[in-house]
Amino acid sequence: MNILFVSMLFGGGYGAGYAAHKECQELSKRGHLLHVVHSERDINHYQNISSKYYYVPYHKIPLANILFLKRDLEKTITLILKSNKIDLIYVQSLELGLIDQKILKGYPLVYFMRSATKGVEREKPKEYWTDSIRRFFITKLLIRLEKRIINWADKIIVESSMMKKEISGNYSVNSKRIVLVSGGLDRKDFPRVSSRQRVLLKHWMNAKKDEKIIIFAGRLVPVKGITYLIDALPRILKKYNARLLILGSGFLSKYHKCISDRITKLNLEKKIINLGKVPQDQIYKYISAADLIVVPSTYEPFGMVALQAARYNRPLIITENVGSVDLLRDYDRMRIVKTNSSREISNASLELLNCKDYSGVKEIRDWKDIADDLEKVFIQVAI
């Protein structure tokens, strides 16, 4: 198939962008030609020779950036459709909703809805809604774009039963149009790690012999819930010599200040280290050597970090709003806690940090399995 793939975050981050890259890689191996529309400035590391890439920039001028993005997307997509015999349009970015629907007329369309704006806004801690423009303008615009693509789509793919239930109810979508395709891992990115290697990796992280390493990996945005983990740390430290490593960055300066102020107020400067954005090929070192991984998100339609923790049999805490629990219900080293509860995070941490160590890896669903599922949907829609 010739597939027009709109994924503005292609290759970026640990979640949607990384997943888009892996899907593209696997689909290309099967002979599909993907035309990838994206907004990441540097994707050299994620490109493959079997696909074509089209860069559409985000402009920095407030409000006008939306008009520029609409113009550039329409121009780029029109060019691709006129120059190639496209069999299917595969969308993972709601920005596509900016363009004139006439441009896409006659083309089968599949929308992989990785999250829902209504869900993000509903679960976001209210104290971090720092500006009214985003609350009253941008959010409404995003919901409108989301609804447009939902209406255009022949099939809507989601990664979890939580997400399927949400869009069926909140967006009044017929469940027959929704297909569940769970996420997975590339086993090459998360290789086997022996007990000896774990010891060496903890030494590499400058951990003392009796020190427990707790990992948070993700964007530093309110919906990821890191403040609840920070608030839980003092109680954990009363029993364990522990250190929290933060793997991730963000773009909300006011939120960063809020996190910094909280750390200072709780006198945790020596117990929390922010490593910033860690390269994807280094993530496994931290996850495999950690004594505990915490996913405290207030809204997480999937949550790939949870799979990574299970891959290495590491103790894991997730909230009830993390969708990847679908694949991990039989994982006995996982505890599910209430959303927005530092007390439950600390209780679960005190229990899990006392667990015996387990090395080795757990078999997790692979990207080849995901590509199989995607192909079935594409064939069904394109016929």
VMD Tcl script that draws the C-alpha trace (Angstrom):
set ca {
  {0.00 0.00 0.00}
  {0.90 3.64 -0.51}
  {0.12 5.21 2.86}
  {-0.02 8.90 3.76}
  {1.03 8.91 7.43}
  {0.40 12.12 9.38}
  {2.36 12.01 12.66}
  {3.57 15.44 13.72}
  {5.58 14.08 16.68}
  {7.20 11.34 14.58}
  {10.31 9.98 16.33}
  {10.14 12.36 19.30}
  {9.78 11.44 22.98}
  {9.13 8.04 24.55}
  {5.46 7.65 23.66}
  {3.52 8.63 20.53}
  {6.52 9.76 18.47}
  {8.54 6.67 19.28}
  {5.55 4.42 18.54}
  {4.97 6.12 15.17}
  {8.60 5.50 14.23}
  {8.36 1.81 15.16}
  {5.09 1.35 13.25}
  {6.60 3.00 10.18}
  {9.66 0.77 10.45}
  {7.64 -2.44 10.64}
  {5.16 -1.49 7.93}
  {8.02 -0.54 5.60}
  {9.60 -3.98 6.08}
  {6.38 -5.46 4.73}
  {6.62 -3.52 1.49}
  {4.33 -0.61 2.28}
  {5.47 2.84 1.10}
  {4.84 5.45 3.78}
  {4.77 9.19 3.12}
  {5.38 10.63 6.59}
  {4.24 14.19 7.36}
  {5.89 15.42 10.57}
  {7.12 18.50 12.46}
  {10.27 17.15 14.15}
  {13.32 19.10 13.02}
  {15.77 16.21 13.27}
  {14.56 12.70 12.47}
  {17.73 11.36 10.81}
  {18.00 8.70 13.50}
  {14.43 7.53 12.85}
  {14.35 7.52 9.07}
  {14.42 4.42 6.89}
  {15.21 4.36 3.18}
  {11.86 2.78 2.30}
  {9.79 5.78 3.44}
  {9.49 9.40 2.33}
  {9.44 12.30 4.80}
  {7.85 15.75 4.58}
  {8.67 18.38 7.19}
  {5.93 20.84 8.18}
  {7.19 23.36 10.78}
  {5.36 24.82 13.74}
  {5.58 28.62 13.70}
  {6.21 30.59 16.88}
  {3.90 33.53 16.23}
  {0.91 33.17 18.62}
  {-2.45 32.48 16.94}
  {-1.00 33.13 13.48}
  {0.88 29.84 13.85}
  {-2.43 28.00 13.41}
  {-3.06 29.70 10.07}
  {0.49 28.98 8.91}
  {0.19 25.34 9.96}
  {-3.12 24.99 8.11}
  {-1.58 26.49 4.98}
  {1.55 24.32 5.10}
  {-0.36 21.12 5.86}
  {-2.81 21.70 3.01}
  {0.02 22.44 0.59}
  {2.09 19.41 1.63}
  {-0.78 16.92 1.70}
  {-2.20 18.14 -1.61}
  {1.23 17.69 -3.21}
  {1.56 14.13 -1.86}
  {-1.93 13.13 -3.00}
  {-1.41 14.58 -6.49}
  {2.05 13.06 -6.94}
  {1.33 9.56 -5.63}
  {-1.39 6.93 -5.83}
  {-2.30 6.94 -2.14}
  {-4.35 3.95 -0.95}
  {-4.92 5.05 2.63}
  {-4.50 8.00 4.99}
  {-3.25 7.05 8.45}
  {-3.47 9.82 11.06}
  {-2.03 10.15 14.56}
  {-2.14 13.94 14.93}
  {-5.27 16.02 15.40}
  {-3.60 18.91 13.54}
  {-4.91 17.28 10.36}
  {-8.31 18.61 11.41}
  {-7.16 22.09 10.38}
  {-7.27 21.33 6.67}
  {-10.20 21.50 4.26}
  {-11.97 18.13 4.24}
  {-12.36 18.34 0.44}
  {-8.63 17.63 0.09}
  {-9.14 14.17 1.65}
  {-12.37 13.32 -0.16}
  {-12.41 9.79 -1.57}
  {-9.51 8.49 0.51}
  {-10.01 5.84 3.24}
  {-8.89 7.27 6.59}
  {-7.75 5.53 9.79}
  {-7.25 7.61 12.95}
  {-5.04 6.26 15.73}
  {-6.41 8.25 18.67}
  {-3.66 7.97 21.31}
  {-5.35 10.32 23.76}
  {-8.41 12.54 24.02}
  {-8.27 16.26 24.78}
  {-11.37 15.99 26.95}
  {-9.64 13.34 29.04}
  {-6.44 15.35 29.42}
  {-8.31 18.47 30.48}
  {-10.69 16.63 32.79}
  {-7.90 14.95 34.75}
  {-5.39 17.81 34.75}
  {-4.79 19.20 38.28}
  {-6.60 22.53 38.28}
  {-3.85 24.49 40.06}
  {-1.66 24.14 36.96}
  {-4.07 25.74 34.53}
  {-1.88 28.79 34.31}
  {-3.39 30.77 31.48}
  {-6.94 31.42 30.36}
  {-6.06 31.49 26.65}
  {-5.19 27.82 26.64}
  {-8.16 26.94 28.81}
  {-10.80 28.80 26.85}
  {-9.39 28.93 23.33}
  {-6.75 26.32 22.58}
  {-8.53 23.48 24.38}
  {-11.79 24.18 22.55}
  {-9.93 24.30 19.26}
  {-8.23 20.96 19.94}
  {-11.53 19.31 20.78}
  {-13.05 20.70 17.58}
  {-10.14 19.33 15.50}
  {-10.42 15.99 17.26}
  {-14.13 15.75 16.51}
  {-13.54 16.59 12.84}
  {-11.05 13.75 12.38}
  {-13.28 11.34 14.32}
  {-16.14 12.20 11.92}
  {-13.87 11.74 8.88}
  {-12.37 8.42 9.98}
  {-13.56 5.07 8.67}
  {-11.93 3.36 11.66}
  {-10.56 4.71 14.94}
  {-7.74 2.80 16.62}
  {-7.14 2.98 20.39}
  {-4.51 1.32 22.60}
  {-6.58 0.38 25.63}
  {-10.07 -0.56 26.80}
  {-10.01 2.61 28.93}
  {-9.61 4.73 25.80}
  {-12.27 2.77 23.89}
  {-14.79 3.36 26.66}
  {-13.89 7.04 26.84}
  {-14.37 7.93 23.19}
  {-17.50 5.77 22.92}
  {-19.05 7.82 25.71}
  {-17.56 11.31 25.50}
  {-17.51 11.54 21.70}
  {-20.62 9.43 20.95}
  {-18.68 7.13 18.62}
  {-20.27 3.82 17.58}
  {-18.12 1.08 19.15}
  {-18.10 -0.80 15.81}
  {-15.89 1.96 14.38}
  {-13.33 1.52 17.18}
  {-10.53 -1.06 16.98}
  {-8.28 -1.87 19.94}
  {-4.61 -2.30 19.00}
  {-2.46 -2.54 22.15}
  {1.07 -1.16 22.23}
  {4.29 -3.10 22.68}
  {8.08 -2.99 22.80}
  {10.98 -3.54 20.45}
  {12.99 -6.28 22.15}
  {16.16 -5.00 20.51}
  {15.71 -1.71 22.38}
  {15.18 -3.60 25.65}
  {17.74 -6.45 25.63}
  {18.26 -9.08 28.29}
  {20.09 -7.85 31.40}
  {21.71 -10.24 33.90}
  {21.90 -9.76 37.67}
  {25.58 -8.91 37.27}
  {24.79 -6.29 34.64}
  {22.16 -4.74 36.93}
  {24.76 -4.31 39.66}
  {27.11 -2.61 37.20}
  {24.32 -0.36 35.92}
  {23.42 0.77 39.43}
  {27.09 1.58 39.97}
  {27.02 3.48 36.65}
  {24.13 5.54 38.08}
  {26.31 6.36 41.12}
  {23.96 4.49 43.45}
  {25.33 3.46 46.82}
  {25.16 -0.21 47.81}
  {22.11 0.17 50.05}
  {20.42 2.90 47.97}
  {17.07 2.29 46.29}
  {16.63 3.87 42.86}
  {13.13 5.08 41.94}
  {12.46 6.03 38.31}
  {9.95 8.44 36.77}
  {10.12 8.57 32.95}
  {7.96 10.92 30.90}
  {7.24 14.49 29.88}
  {7.19 17.02 32.69}
  {3.59 18.10 32.29}
  {0.83 18.17 34.95}
  {-1.07 15.19 33.56}
  {1.94 12.91 34.24}
  {1.39 13.42 37.97}
  {5.00 13.68 39.11}
  {4.10 16.05 41.97}
  {2.21 13.21 43.68}
  {5.34 11.08 43.55}
  {7.45 13.94 44.94}
  {4.98 14.41 47.80}
  {5.19 10.67 48.56}
  {8.98 10.65 48.79}
  {9.49 12.01 52.37}
  {7.49 9.13 53.83}
  {9.46 6.63 51.73}
  {12.74 8.14 52.92}
  {11.82 7.50 56.54}
  {12.29 3.77 55.89}
  {14.61 3.56 52.85}
  {17.72 5.29 51.60}
  {16.30 6.16 48.20}
  {16.81 8.50 45.28}
  {14.35 9.59 42.59}
  {15.68 9.90 39.04}
  {13.52 11.91 36.64}
  {13.94 10.95 32.99}
  {12.18 13.56 30.89}
  {11.75 17.21 30.04}
  {8.90 19.59 29.25}
  {8.04 22.98 27.84}
  {5.95 24.52 30.63}
  {8.31 26.83 32.51}
  {5.75 27.70 35.20}
  {5.18 24.04 35.89}
  {8.94 23.44 36.12}
  {9.12 26.18 38.73}
  {6.26 24.60 40.62}
  {8.15 21.28 40.71}
  {11.38 23.00 41.77}
  {9.63 24.93 44.54}
  {8.00 21.74 45.81}
  {11.35 19.92 45.94}
  {12.91 22.80 47.84}
  {9.99 23.07 50.27}
  {10.29 19.36 51.12}
  {14.11 19.60 51.37}
  {14.58 16.93 48.70}
  {17.27 18.61 46.57}
  {19.79 15.84 47.31}
  {17.27 13.06 46.79}
  {15.85 14.02 43.39}
  {17.92 14.27 40.21}
  {16.44 15.44 36.92}
  {18.45 13.86 34.10}
  {16.40 15.60 31.41}
  {15.51 13.83 28.19}
  {17.45 10.56 28.07}
  {18.11 9.06 24.59}
  {15.76 6.18 23.79}
  {18.64 3.72 23.42}
  {19.72 4.46 27.01}
  {16.32 4.09 28.68}
  {16.64 0.35 29.22}
  {19.73 0.85 31.42}
  {17.77 2.93 33.92}
  {14.59 0.85 33.82}
  {16.36 -2.51 34.15}
  {18.48 -1.37 37.12}
  {15.79 0.51 39.04}
  {14.36 -0.76 42.30}
  {10.98 0.81 41.51}
  {9.29 2.49 38.54}
  {6.34 4.80 39.21}
  {3.77 5.95 36.64}
  {1.64 8.43 38.67}
  {-0.27 9.86 35.69}
  {-3.68 11.39 36.20}
  {-4.51 10.43 32.60}
  {-2.50 7.89 30.57}
  {-4.42 6.16 27.74}
  {-1.61 3.60 27.44}
  {1.67 4.11 29.32}
  {4.63 2.45 27.59}
  {6.93 2.88 30.61}
  {4.80 0.33 32.49}
  {5.56 -2.29 29.82}
  {9.25 -1.46 30.04}
  {9.20 -2.04 33.80}
  {7.43 -5.38 33.39}
  {9.91 -6.40 30.70}
  {12.65 -6.36 33.35}
  {10.51 -7.70 36.21}
  {10.91 -4.43 38.09}
  {8.49 -3.37 40.83}
  {5.89 -1.06 39.30}
  {3.30 1.40 40.58}
  {0.66 2.77 38.21}
  {-2.54 4.70 38.77}
  {-6.00 3.42 37.90}
  {-5.95 5.79 34.90}
  {-3.15 3.98 33.03}
  {-4.41 1.99 30.03}
  {-1.56 -0.53 29.69}
  {-2.96 -2.37 32.70}
  {-4.86 -4.34 30.01}
  {-1.62 -6.19 29.21}
  {-0.29 -6.37 32.77}
  {-3.17 -7.68 34.88}
  {-1.23 -10.85 35.71}
  {1.96 -8.97 36.65}
  {2.37 -9.67 40.37}
  {5.02 -7.00 40.96}
  {2.60 -4.21 40.02}
  {0.39 -2.18 42.32}
  {-2.48 -0.04 41.05}
  {-3.16 3.07 43.15}
  {-5.82 5.75 43.13}
  {-5.19 8.79 40.96}
  {-3.99 11.94 42.77}
  {-3.00 10.02 45.91}
  {0.49 10.53 47.33}
  {-0.49 8.41 50.33}
  {-1.27 5.38 48.16}
  {1.95 5.86 46.18}
  {4.00 5.90 49.37}
  {2.16 2.85 50.80}
  {2.74 0.85 47.61}
  {6.39 2.00 47.45}
  {7.08 0.87 51.03}
  {5.71 -2.56 50.13}
  {7.42 -3.02 46.76}
  {10.84 -1.73 47.81}
  {10.90 -4.65 50.22}
  {10.49 -7.20 47.38}
  {13.17 -9.74 46.57}
  {15.17 -8.95 43.46}
  {14.29 -10.62 40.18}
  {16.45 -10.51 37.06}
  {15.73 -11.67 33.53}
  {13.05 -10.43 31.16}
  {9.33 -10.94 30.63}
  {8.08 -11.43 27.08}
  {6.06 -8.41 25.99}
  {4.06 -7.90 22.81}
  {6.37 -6.89 19.93}
  {6.00 -4.26 17.19}
  {5.63 -7.06 14.65}
  {2.41 -8.05 16.40}
  {1.23 -4.44 16.28}
  {2.02 -4.18 12.55}
  {-0.05 -7.35 11.98}
  {-3.04 -5.71 13.67}
  {-2.59 -2.45 11.78}
  {-2.42 -4.24 8.43}
  {-5.71 -6.00 9.14}
  {-7.40 -2.65 9.80}
  {-5.82 -1.03 6.72}
  {-6.89 -3.85 4.41}
  {-10.43 -3.80 5.79}
  {-10.75 -0.03 5.27}
  {-8.98 0.20 1.91}
  {-11.09 -2.47 0.18}
}
mol new
graphics top color blue
foreach p $ca { graphics top sphere $p radius 0.5 }
foreach p [lrange $ca 0 end-1] q [lrange $ca 1 end] { graphics top cylinder $p $q radius 0.2 }
display resetview
